[in-house]
Amino acid sequence: MRVMVMVKASADSEAGLLPETELLEAMGKFNEELVNAGIMLAGEGLKPSSEGKRIAFDGPGRTVIDGPFAETRELVAGFWLWQVRDMAEAVEWAKRCPNPMPGPSELEIRPLFEMADFGDAVTPEIADQEERLRTRLEGR
């Protein structure tokens, strides 16, 4: 199963404060353990929401909203994509993570949808397209 592990934003991350060397070293070590175990598929930190945009959809209309965004505790400061056996394995790995922020912080783990989750809505054409796209992405 694939999961996204999100590092929730903090006042420090939203202020653009960069991590100290010690945290970068600890995270590098943790990421290396994830890669060596075949768990980590991707992972990155995100710049503050003040540098981001949101696109709001309403029917055919699109509205661009400039950051920063309110409710810091609801924002994401970084992420990993992991391949794990189940949610229990994801939780065990997350518990090993160094604290990603200088103060209190939080990780959120969410399973990704797989094509099989969509059931009968997936036609053979949609399944073929998905397979072609995944093959192309893996070839990059």
N, C-alpha and C positions, 0 to 999 in steps of 0.2 A: 504494500500500500504506500502511496505517496502522500506526504503531508507537507504543509507549509507551516513553518515555525516563525512566528512574528515576534520581534522585539518591540515592545510597546514604547512609545516615545515618553520622554520626561521633559521637565522644564529645561534641564541642561541640554538635552539633544535638540530641542526646539530653539534654544538660544545659539545653537551652532558650536557649542563647546566640544572640542575634540577629545577623545580618550587619551589618557596618559600612556606612556610607553609600557608600563606594567600590564595594563589591560590589553593593549594590542598584542603583547607577547602571550598572555594567557589565552586570548581568543585564537591566536594563531596556532597554539598548541592544541586547543580543543578542536579547531577545524581540521588539523592534521589527523587527529584521532578519528574524526568522522569520515574523512576521506579514506584513511587506511582500513576502516571497518566496512567500506562500501556503502555508507549511509548518505553522505552528502552529495547532492546532485548540483546544487548551486547555493550561493549565499552572498549577500552584499549588505552594506550599510546604506542608509538613505540620508540625503541632505535634509535640512529642516523644511517643514511645510511652507515656510516663507518663500522658498525657491520653487514651489510646486504649483500646479494648476489642477483644477477639477473641471470636468465637462459634465454639465447637467443636461439630461435628456428629457424632453417632453414631446412625445409623438415625433414629428419630423424636426422639431426645433432643438437647437443646441446652444447652450450658454456656457461661456468660459468664465470660471471663477478663479481669481488670483488668491494664492496663499498670502499670509499664514491662515491656518484653519483653527477654529476654536476647539475646545475640549481636547487638550493635549493628551489626556489619558486614553483617548480613543484613536490616536494616531499611531502609525507604525514608523519605527526608526531604523529597522533593518529586518532581514528575513533570511531563512534558509529553505531550500527544498530538500527533503530527505526521503529516501526509500527505506521503509522499515517493514518488519513483519506485521506489526499491529500497533494500535495506539499505546499499549503498555510499553513497547520498546521505545517509542517516541518519547514517552514521559520519562523513562529511565535515562535516555540520553540528555533530555532537557534538564534534568535534575543535576547532571554533571557539568553543565555549562557554567563558566565563570559569570558572576554578576555582570551583566552587560552595561550597567550604568554606575556612576559613582555612588548614588544613593539607592533607595528602594527601586526595584524595577520588576517587570513582569514579562513573561513569555506567553504567547497564545499558540496553541497547536490546532490546526484545522486540516482534516482530510481533504484531498483533492477529489473531484469527481473523475471517474474513469468512464469510458464509453459504455461499458456494461451497465452503469448506473442509470442510463437513459432508456433502457428497455426497448420497447417496440418503436419508439420515436427514431431510433437509429436505423435508417435504411441501408441496404448494401452500398449505395453510392456514398452516403455519409461516412460509413466505415472505411471505404476505400480511400476517400479524400483524407480522412484523419490519418490513416496509415502512411499515405504519401507524404503528408506534411511532417509527421514524426521522423520519417526516414530522411527527409531533406534537412530537418533540424539537427539530427544526429550526425549528418555528414559535414556540418559546418566546422 
